[in-house]
């Protein structure tokens, strides 16, 4: 029997990139690469936006081998003068990073023989360093939360469990808010484990298992007995969790910084860094890509040196 039209046909494949390929084709292929590698949604959006401006400037059909370092050097002044775009040093630095990552990728996979973005001088956009808790205040915060959990008249187990998890793992607010009860494994009470899980395949690199101290086990058991959550571990809004942390910080007498998710995430990271955790292990613990880690690593070195 002869095959019908289209039956058993080979799947349509994206043509391989060459130095003679159009810039727009390379931009489309780069987006697919970022998705496969699990770049964050914000990073993909920012890079795509920057590359859209670059294609507007150079021309969609410009051959890759025609693009020179001089072309790229003139791109940002063109945005400022022709497009009348005023942007911060941080945005300008990111756009240079976009070009370096994009053309570095093309060169790395052998599409172009030389990298026109390699000579570009990166701008150091200095953002304020995050504030962290002093070691003494970490102890004070935990003791205050423990006192609240043991209050004879109105004990509340949530502040201690919440602040302990954040200080030990450095997870983000969104990750904390979607934790399920089963994401804390206390099968071995002396060495519980927190599972951070993402459903989307492109975020698979963020899935991780983080070891916890034995103090988490009784804290979790007390919390579950008191709150009886059904599915989510913290069955409330992320904003309510922020209020819990802010109030705990006030009760602990911490005035120089607002106790919140970012403060505790950075505090956890700096403490691990000072304790000698290898940088790549710390990067994976925090669920960061190698690109995001660059700025984080710089800040960690500065904060740890204080």
N, C-alpha and C positions, 0 to 999 in steps of 0.2 A: 504494500500500500504506500503510495507516495505521500509525503508529508504535506500538510496544509501550509499555506503561507504563514510564516511567523512561528510555526510549530517547531520545537526543538532548536529554535534559532539561538545563536550565541548571545549572551548578554551584552548590552552596549557598554563599552569600556571608555573611560576618559582617555583621550590620546595622551601619550607621554609628553612631558614638557621637554623642550629643547631650548637652546639659546636663541633660536629664531621664533620662539613662541611669543604670542602677544602678552603684554603685561596683565591684561584682565584675566587671561587664562591662568596665569601664575597666581594671581590673587585668589581666584576660585579654588585652585588646588591647595593653596596655603590654608584656606578656611577648613577644608576637609582634613588637612593634617592636624590643625589645632583641635578639631573635634575628636579625632582619633586619639590624640595624646592627652585628652582630658583637660585642656586649658579651661580656666574658669569662664563662666558666662560673661562676666564683666571684662575680662582680658580680651576675649574674642570680639566683643562688641567694640571695645576701644581700638583694637588693632584694625578691624574692618573699617571703622570710621576713618582712621588715619590713612589707610590704603586707598579709600575712596577719593580723598583729597589728592593723594599722590597720582592716581590715574587721571583725575581731572587735570592735573598740572602737566603730566608727561604725555597723556593721550592713551586711551584704552588699548589701541592697536600697536603701540610702540613695541618694537622688538626688544627682548631682554638684553641682547648684546649691544644695543645702542645706548643703554643707560650708563651714564658715567658718574663719577664722584662729583664732578662739577654740577651736573644736573641736580643731584641730591642736596648739594650745598646751597643751591639757589631756591630749593623748595620752600623752606620756612620763610625767607624774606618775601617770596611770592605770595604766600598766604597772608602775610601782614600788609603788603602793599596793594596787591590786586584784589584780594578778597576782603580787605579791610578787617581782618580778624585780629583781635587783641587777645592774647592768651598768656597764662602764667608760665613761670619758669618750669613748673612741674609738668604742665601740658607739653611744653616745648621739649623737655627731656624725654617724655614718653614717646613723642613722635620720632625722635631720633632713635629711641630704643626699638620702635616698630620697624623702622627701616633696617636697623642692624639685625634684628631677628629674622625679618623676611628675606633679605638678600643673603644673610648668613646661611639660612636654610637652603636657598637655591644653590649657593656655592657648595654647601656641605653634601648635597645629594647629587652633585655633578652636573647640574643643568647649565651653570655658567662657570667659565674658567677662572674668573677672579671676582672678588666681592667688592663692588663699588662703594658699599656703606662702611667697609672696615676702617678707612681713614677718617671718617667723620668723628669730630670731637664731641664726646658726650657732655651734656650740661649737668652739673650736680645741683639738682633741685633739693634743697635742704628743707625737709618738713620737720616740724617740731618733734622732739623725742617724746614718746609716750611716757606717762608717769606710772611708776610702779610702787608697790608697798615695800616699806622697809621690813627687814626680817622680824624685828620686834613687833611690828604692827600685824604681821601675818599671824604670829602667836596670839596676840591680843584678840584679833578677829575670830580665830578659831575657838579660843576660850570663851568669848562672849556668846558665840553660837552654841557652844556646848552647854553653857549656863542656861540658855533659853530652852534647850531641849530637855533640861533636867528641872525646870521650874516646877515647884510643887503644886501651884495653883493653876497655871495655864501653860503646860509644856508644849513646845512646838519643835518638831523634829526637822522641818523643812530647811531652815537657814543653815544648820550644820551640814546636812547632806549636800545641799547645793554648793556652798562655799568650799567644802572639801573636794567635791568632784572637780570644780573649776581650778582650784589650786594644784590639784594633782595631775590633771589632764590638759588644761589649757584649751578646752574645746570652745568653739564659737557659740554665740547666743542661739543661732538658728539650729545648730547641732544639738544643743542642750534642750531646746524647746520640743524637738521631735523625738527625743529618746523614749523608747518603749521600756516597760518594766523588765522585759526579758533581756534588754541590752546590758544589764549588769548581771554578770554571771558570778554567783556566789557558791557554786558547787564545791569549790575549795575555799572555805571561809577565811583561811589565813592568807590567801592570795587571790582576791576577787579580780575580775577583768571587766573593763568597759568596752563594749563593741560600738564603734561609730560606723553606721551603715548608710550608704547612699543607694537609692534605687536606680538612678540613671546610669547607664553604662559608661557615659563619658566622664563620670565622676568616680569611676571604680578605683582610681588611684588614691582617693581620699578615704576609702574603707580601711579601718585599722582597729587593732585590738590593743588597748592600753591597760597596763597593769596598775592596780590600786593597792593601797595599804589595807591591812586587816581591819582598821578602824571603820572602814566603809560598811562592813557587813552588819554590825549591830545598828549603825546609823540607818541603813536601808531598812532593816527589819522594823525598827521603831517607826520610821516614816510610813511604811506600808500599812502597819497596824493602825496608825493614826488617821491617815488620809484615805486609805483604801482606793487607790486609783484603779481604773478598769483596763486601760490600754496604755495611754501615755504615762510616763513616769511622773512628770509634773503637769497635772491636768488643769492648767491655767494659761493665761496669755503670757507671751514673752515679756510684756510690759509689767505684769504682776511680779515676775521673777526679778525684774530690775528694781522694783520697789522693795522687794525683800532684801536685796543686796545693799541698796542705798540706806535703808533703815538700819541694817546691821552695822554698816560703817559708822553711822551717826552714834549708835549705842556704844560702839567700841571707841568712840572719841577720836576718830580719824578725820582730820579737817583739811589736810593739805591736798587731798585727792578724793574724788568721788569714787566710792567702791562700786564697780560695775563689771560687766563681762570683759570688756577690753582691758581694764586695769588688771584683772585677775589672770587673763590670758597672757599678758606680757610679764606679769610677775612670775607665773609658772615657767615661762620660757627662759627668763633671765636666771632663775634659780637652777634650772636644769643645766643651762649653759655654764654657770659658775661651778657647778658640781662635776663638770667634765663630760657631759653627754656629747658624743660625736655629732658634728653639725648635720650630717645627712640623716642620722637617726632622729635628731630634734626636728628637722624639716618634715620628716614623715610623721612624727608624732603630732605636729601641728596641722598636718594635712595640706601642706603648701607645695605648689609646683616649684621647679627649679628656678623659673623666672621670678616668681613672687618672692622666693627665698633671698634673692640678691639684696633687696632693700632691707628685708627683715634682718639678715645677717649683719649688715652694717650697723643697724640700730642696736642689735644685741651686743656687739663689740663695744659700742659707746656706752650703753647702759651698764654693762658688766664691769667696765673700767672705772666707774664712779666710786 
